[in-house]
Amino acid sequence: MAGRESLPLRRLKQFQPLNRLTDDQLVLLASRAERRTHGPGQRVVERGVRDGVDIFLIAGSVELESVDGRKSVIDADTDKALNPIARLQPRMYDVTAIRASEFLVIQQEILNQLLRAAPVPQVEMDAGDGLGDDGSEEHHLLMEFYAELRSNQLTLPSVPDVAWKVRRTVDREDSTADQVASAISADPSIAAKLVRACNSPLYRGFSDVRNVREAVVRLGMRTTRQLVTVFSMREVFKTRQPSLQKEMDRLWRHSREVAALCWVLADSATSINPEEALLAGLLHDIGVVPVLVQAEHHVNLFADQTNLEHAIGELRADVGTAILESWSFPPSFLEATRHAEDWAHESREPAPQLVDIVIVAQLHAMIGSSRNGNLPPFDEVPAYRRLGELELNASRSLQLLTEARARVDEVHRLLSIH
């Protein structure tokens, strides 16, 4: 808006991905950005529209409503407001101002040009590694990936049909066990996995269930929905390219280990639904999947494990959050995916959150791995301290998981059902 003073650079740097730009780039960006205001009840974004802009919430509050009627609120100066509002296009949400609100509006084309020219984040590596060279394969992949992500040209994996249908059915207030069972039975493989899971030691009752409907009744709607999504996720980690499948398999094994630990930690230390924690653990690295697919087109990068791991580290959080956002997952899952490897992350809520469970599970999963040397002391990790019901310390934590190893193994078997 003409005549309005530009935002200070320190304020611009609070937003992602603006924090990747240099001061000079931010000054240029600010000169080309627009400031808009909306009063209470005014529409900010309309679902289904392609407008080619990124919209950042500077002040006020907005409500997002998805096609299935789900609503969420974003307040300025919170973690949810760090990223552009409803950034995927065509827009997946109607966005309405709840109170007087102010926005920074940036053309995606301009932002993408600046991101391509932005310096590669410095990493602690030998100068001879070639990272940071603007002509490197890694720099090319990172900038290409960010540009495609910002302009929504990147092909993100889609949530499997059966998981989507079951979620939609369960979320209806008048849905019945018969209707949910019917939606599951449309995929015989998932139906069989659910029945076998229900008869496993984790869920077994006095007698075995014989069909999908009985499984739904025993498990309940919420657990059924989470488990169906869990079982369907295996397909997302598959590819037809043999060289790439090895990386996918390694990613799936790690995700499965973290998921199993999440189930046990949630069940032992929190009131969070264990299946919800299981799913959050399974999805915490979902952003790596399209990075691996894209890396296959960059032979030099894919051949150098160090380069590939750095690219994954740079992109996994942004891409993973974008995927779960496109799948209409709730904010708690987005937070768990974005901060899964952010050891210093502190949740604003007083009670343990999904993100805390995922972080602690990650710490345990990495013990003894090649990354063990980069792990902080457990008692310095806020998420670790927040699981207070267990009064965790390093020895108590390892004791808990040793005692629970049989249950961890059982969850592993649950995730390995064919």
N, C-alpha and C positions, 0 to 999 in steps of 0.2 A: 504494500500500500504506500503510495507516494508520500514523502515527507516524514515517514516514520523512521525513527532511529534504528539502526541495525542492532541485532543481538550481539552482545560481547562474545569474543572468541571462546572464552572459557565456558560460556553457556552452550555454544554450538558443539563444543567438544564432548558434551555430555551425551549427545545422541550418537547412535550407531546407524550407518557406518561413517558418519561425519568425523568421528574420532580418528579415522585413518588418514585424513587429509592434513596437509601442512598448513601453517598459519596463512601463507600467501594464497593457497587454494581456498581456504575458508573465507578470506576477505573477498575473493572473486565470487565465490558462491553466494555470500550474503548480498552482494550487489545485484545478483540476478534472481534472488529469491523473492517471494511475495509474502506479506503478512496479511492474514485474514482473521476476521472476528465473526463469531456466530452467537446469537442470543439463545436463551433456553428454548428447547423444542425445535430449533432450526436444524434441517438436514445438512450434514457436512459431506457425506459420501453416500451414493446410491448403489445398492447391490446390482451387479451385472454390468456396470459401466467400465469402460477402458478410458481413463483420462490422462494417462502418461505422466502422473505427478506422484511424488512422495509427500505425505502430509505428516508433520510432526506437531504434537500437542505441546504448546508452550505454557498455557495457563488454562485452568478450568477442568471440566470433566465431560466425558462423552460416553454414550451407551452404544454397544455394538449388538446388532441382532442378526442372526444367521437365518438361512432359508427355512430351517426347521423350528424357528421360534426361540432358539437359545439366545440368552442375553448375557452380556458381561459389561462391566464398567471399567474405564481407564481414567485415572486421575493424573493430572500433571505432576511432575516431580516424583514419580514412583518408577519402579523397575519396568512396569508395563509400558510406560511412556518413553522408554529409551529408544524404541524402534518406531519406524513409520506406522501410522494407524492403518490397519486393514490393508497391508501393502500389496497383497497378491492381486493380480488383475487377470480377467475381469474381477471387479470387486466382489468379495464373498459375503460382505456384511452391509447392512444399512447402518450408517453412523449418524447419531443425533446428539447435539449438544444438550447436556443436562442443565448446565448453568452457563453464564457468559464465559465464552472460551476463546482463546487465541491460538492461531496455527501458523507454522512456517511451511510454505508450499514451494517445493522445488521440482523443476522439470527433471524427470528421470534421465533424459538424454544428456543433460548438462552434468548431473551427478555421475553418471556412468563414465563420461569423458574424463572427469577429474579423478575418479577412482582408478582408471587405467593408467593415469600418469602419476598416481601416488607412489611413494617409496614403499618397498617391501619391508615389513616389520623386521627389525634386527633380531638375530638369533645368536646364541652363544655357540658359534662354530668356527672352525679354522677358516682363515681368509681364502684358502685354496679350494674350499668347497664350492665356490661359485654362486652361493646364495647371495641375494642382494644385487646381483648383476641384472640390469634392466632387460637384458636379452636372454636371460636364462629361461629354461623350460618352466621352472617353478613359477617365476614371476608371470610368465605368459598365462599359465593355467589359473593362477590366483586372480589376475585381473580379468581374464575372460569369464571366470566363474562368477566373480562379483558382479560384473556387468550383466550377465545373463540372469543372475538371481534378482538383481534390482529391477530389470525390465521384464521379469517373469517369462523369459524365453527358455529357461532351464526346465528340462523334463524331470519332474519330481515323481517318485513312485506313487502309485495310487493305493488307497486302502483297499484290501481285497473285498470283493462283492459281498461275501457271506458276512464278514465282520460289519460292514456298513449296514446291511439289511437287518441284522440282529440288533445293532445299536439303535436304529430307528424304531424297531418294533418295541424293544424294552423301554425306550424313552416315552412311549405313549402311555398315558395314565390308565387307559382301559385295556391294555394288552393282557393276554392270557398265556398260560403255560403252553397251551395248544398252538397258539399263533407263533410264539417264540420257537417252539420245537419244529414247526413247519418251515420257518425261515432257515433254521440250522440244517434241516434234512435236505434242503436244496443242494447242499454240498456233502455227499456221503462220506468223504474222507474226514471232514471236520466233525460230522455227527458221530462217527466211530471213535474218534479221539476223545470227544466229550464223554461218551459212555465209559470208555476205558479209564479216563481220568477220575470219573465219579466212583469207580470201583477200586481205585488205588488207595493205599493206606492213608493218604492225606484227607480223603473225603468219604471213605467207606462207612456205611451205616451197619445196621444189623443184618441186612441182606443186600445182595447185589441188585443194581438197577438193570432192567432188561431193554430199555429203549430211551430215546432222546427225551420224550416228555417226562419220564420218571427222573431222568438226570436233571432236567430243568427244575422240577419241583424240589428235589433234594438240595441242589446247589443254591437255588434262589435266583432271581432275575439278574441281580447285579453281578454276582460271581460268574454266572453263565455268560453274561456279556463280556466280561474281562477275559475269561478263558477262551472264548471263541476268537477274540482278537489276538490273543497270545498264540493260539495254534495256527492262525492264518498268516502270522508274520513270517513264518519260515519261508514262504514263497517270495517275500520281498528280498531275501538275502540270496537269491539264486540268479545265475546268469548262464548263458549258453557258451560263454568263452572260457575254456579250461584254465588258462593262466589267471584269469580274473577270479574264477570260482575258488581257487586256493585262498586268495585274500578274503573272499566272502565267507568261506568256511571258518577261517581264523576269527573273523569279526563275529560270526554267529556264536562260536564257542565262548568268546569273551563275554558277549551280551548275555548268553545263557548262564554263565557263572555269576555275573553281577545280578541277574534276575533272581536266581536261586537264593543268593545272599540277601537280597531285598525282601524276599518273602519271609525268610526266617527273622530278619531284624524287625520288620513291621509287626510280625506276629508276637515277637518277644518283648519289644520295647515301646510300642505305640498302639494307638487305637485305630491306626490307618488300616484299611482293608488290605489283607496280604496279597490278594490277587491284583489289586490296583498297584501295589508296590512292585509285584512281579512284572506287570506290564511296563511300568515306568523304567525298570531296570533293563528290560528287553529292548526298549526303544531309545535308551539314552545315547546310543551311537548311531541312530538311524540316519543321521546326516552324512555318515561316511559312505553309505551305499552309492549315492550319485557321484560322490567325489571319485570313488574307485572306477565307476563306469566312465566318467569323463577322462580320468587319468589314462585309460587304455588308448586314448587318441594322442597321447603325448609319450612316445616311446622312451625317450631319454629319462623323463621324470619317473615313469613306471619302473624302469630298470634300476633306478637308484633309490633304495629303500629309505635312505635318510631324507632325500628330497620329498618323497611321497609322504612320509610320516609328518614332515613339517607342513606340507600343504593340507593334510588331514587335520592337523592341530589348529591351523588357521581357519579352516572352513567348517568343521564339524558342527559347531554350536549354531552358527547362522543358518546353515542349510537344514540342520535337524529341526530347529525352531520353525523354519518355513514349511517343512513337511508336515509337522504336527498341526501347525496353523491351518494348512490346506485341508487336513483331515478333520478339522473342527474339534480337536482335543481341548480339554479345559486348560486354563492357565497354569494349574499346578504341574501338569505334564510338560508344558513349554518351559517352565522354570527349571524343572529337573533336567531337561535336555540341554538347555543353555548353560547351566552351571555345574554339570556333572563332574567336570575336572577343575572347577574353581574352588580350590581348597579353602580360600579365605571367605567364601560366600556366607553371608548371614541373612537368614530369613527374617522378615519383619514380624511374622506371627509368633506368639509366645510358645505354642505347642509345636512338636516336631512335624515337619512337612515332608512330602515326597522327596523333595530335593535333598533333604538331610539324609534320608535313608539311602538314596542313590550314591551320594558322596561317600558315605561310610562304607557301603558295599564295594565301591570302587577301590577304596584304600585297602580293604582286605584282599580283593581280587588281585591287586598288583604286588602284594607281598611275595617276594621270591622271583618276580619277573625282572626283565631287563630294565624296567623303569623304577625299580625299587629304590635306587639311589637318589631319585628326584622327589621322593615322597617326604612331606613334612612330618615332624613328630605328631602322633595321633592327638595328644592332648592340646595341641595348638590349633586344631581344626575346629571351628565353631560348630559345624554340623555334628561332630563327634561328641562335643560337650552337651549338645541339645538333646541327645537321646538319654536324658537324665534318669529315667526309670531304671535303667540297667546299671547306673553308676559306673559307666565304662572307664576303664583304663586299659593300657595295652595288654597286660596279662589277663585281666578279666574278659576283655574282648576276645582274645584267642581261646580262652577257656570256654566261653559261650559257644563259639563256632565249632570247637572240637566236640563239645557235648551235642551240638545240633547237627553234626556232620551227617548223621543218618537222614535227617530231614532235608538237608541240602541235597544229598544224593537222591532222595525221593523226588524233589522238585526237578532235578536234572532229568530223571527218568520220565517225569511228566512232560518235559519239554522235548524229549526224544521219542515220544510215541509216534509211530508211523501208521 
